[in-house]
Amino acid sequence: MATTKWVIDPTHSEIQFKVKHLVISTVTGAFNSFEGGVETENEDFDGATVHFSADVESIDTKQEQRDQHLKSADFFDAENHPKLSFTGKLAKKGDDSYKLHGELTVKGTTKPVDFAVEYGGNMTDFYGNNKSGFELSGKINRKEFGLEWSAVTEAGGVVVGDEVKLIANVQVVKQ
């Protein structure tokens, strides 16, 4: 069977992260500029290869000062590491569930990462485009990727948590 290629539809997709602030609340951020796709040899997505990259400069936490700090050498070092990337393979676990195992590269450090994936289904849009939707979730320890900055409040509290939740809602278009 021939390889089928799918490309992320950025207007119907979002890439987010969540991290604890002061260990009492969660800050949500997003990467607004990203690209990627899926290649499969099957009718479903079992065994499909996934690739993705995001522009670090597009980070958005709805607070400009924090965004600039995240782009700095304290965190992502966007000047020297303008993109983060992921490559991996999907493995079917159930009717609408998959595991995505691959390698995430952030700030020049590559580590294995697993995502739980929920398949949302397949539909043809108003223009005749064949689309499929997925929701991904996973966790990483930011310090394992060189995002080492940390501070402690006067009361001894941690400013930024180490665990980062990664969430993506992705719609892909068959090419």
C-alpha positions in Angstrom: 0.0 0.0 0.0 1.2 3.5 -0.8 2.1 6.0 1.9 -0.6 8.4 2.8 0.5 11.9 4.0 -1.5 14.1 6.3 -0.6 17.7 7.2 -1.5 19.6 10.3 -4.3 22.2 9.7 -3.0 25.1 11.9 -6.4 26.9 11.8 -8.1 24.0 13.5 -5.2 22.9 15.8 -3.6 24.1 19.1 -0.5 23.2 20.9 -0.5 24.1 24.7 1.4 23.5 27.9 0.5 23.9 31.5 2.9 24.4 34.4 2.4 25.2 38.1 3.1 28.8 39.3 4.0 29.1 43.0 2.7 25.5 43.2 -0.8 26.9 43.8 -2.1 27.7 40.4 -1.6 26.7 36.7 -0.3 28.9 33.9 -1.4 27.9 30.4 0.7 28.7 27.4 0.7 27.9 23.7 2.9 27.9 20.6 1.0 29.8 17.9 3.3 28.9 15.0 3.8 25.2 14.3 3.8 22.6 11.5 3.9 18.9 11.2 2.2 15.9 9.8 1.5 12.2 9.8 2.5 9.5 7.3 0.7 6.1 7.4 0.7 2.9 5.4 -2.7 1.7 6.8 -6.3 2.6 6.6 -6.1 3.6 10.2 -3.2 5.4 12.0 -1.7 2.3 13.6 2.1 2.5 13.0 1.9 6.0 11.6 5.0 8.3 11.7 4.4 11.7 13.3 6.6 14.8 13.0 6.1 18.2 14.5 7.9 21.5 15.1 7.0 24.7 16.8 8.6 28.2 16.7 9.8 29.2 20.1 9.3 32.9 19.2 5.5 32.1 19.0 5.2 31.2 22.7 2.2 32.9 24.2 1.1 32.9 27.9 -1.0 36.0 27.6 1.6 38.0 29.5 4.4 39.7 27.4 7.0 40.0 30.2 6.7 36.3 31.0 6.8 35.4 27.3 10.0 37.3 26.8 11.5 35.6 29.8 10.6 32.2 28.4 12.3 33.1 25.1 15.5 34.1 26.9 18.5 31.9 27.7 16.9 31.2 31.2 14.4 29.0 29.5 14.1 28.2 25.7 17.0 30.3 24.4 15.0 31.2 21.2 18.0 33.0 19.7 20.1 29.8 19.7 17.3 27.2 19.6 14.5 28.7 17.5 12.4 25.5 17.2 11.4 22.6 19.3 10.6 19.3 17.5 9.1 15.9 17.9 9.2 12.7 15.9 7.5 9.5 16.8 5.2 6.5 16.0 1.6 5.9 16.8 0.5 2.5 18.2 -3.2 1.6 18.4 -4.3 0.7 22.0 -8.1 0.6 21.5 -10.9 1.6 19.2 -10.2 5.3 19.5 -7.0 5.3 21.5 -3.3 5.3 20.6 0.0 5.7 22.3 2.5 8.1 20.6 6.1 7.3 21.5 8.9 9.4 20.2 11.7 11.9 20.8 11.1 15.5 21.8 13.9 18.0 21.3 13.9 21.2 23.3 16.8 23.6 23.6 19.2 21.1 21.9 18.3 18.2 24.3 16.4 15.2 23.0 14.6 12.8 25.3 11.9 10.1 24.8 8.3 11.2 25.5 5.0 9.3 25.4 1.6 10.8 24.7 -1.8 9.3 25.2 -3.8 10.0 22.0 -7.5 10.0 21.6 -8.7 9.7 18.0 -11.6 12.0 17.3 -12.6 10.6 14.0 -12.6 11.3 10.3 -14.7 13.7 8.3 -14.8 15.4 4.9 -15.2 19.2 5.2 -17.3 21.5 3.0 -14.5 21.8 0.5 -14.0 18.0 0.0 -10.9 17.8 2.3 -10.5 14.5 4.2 -9.6 15.4 7.8 -8.9 13.5 11.0 -8.7 14.8 14.6 -6.6 13.9 17.6 -6.2 15.0 21.2 -2.8 14.3 22.7 -1.6 14.6 26.3 1.6 13.9 28.1 4.0 15.2 30.7 7.7 16.1 30.8 10.1 17.4 33.5 11.3 20.7 32.1 14.7 20.5 33.8 15.5 17.3 31.8 15.4 19.5 28.7 17.7 22.2 30.0 14.9 24.5 31.2 16.7 24.9 34.5 15.7 28.4 35.7 14.1 28.4 39.1 13.5 30.9 41.8 12.2 30.6 45.4 9.9 33.2 47.0 10.8 34.9 50.2 8.4 32.4 51.9 10.4 29.5 50.4 7.9 28.6 47.7 8.9 27.4 44.2 8.0 29.9 41.5 7.8 27.5 38.5 7.0 23.8 38.8 9.2 21.1 37.2 6.4 19.1 35.6 4.9 20.4 32.4 1.7 19.1 30.9 1.6 19.0 27.1 -1.7 19.1 25.4 -2.4 19.2 21.7 -5.7 19.2 19.7 -4.7 18.5 16.2 -6.7 18.3 12.9 -4.8 16.8 10.0 -5.7 17.1 6.3 -5.1 14.2 3.9 -2.8 15.2 1.0 
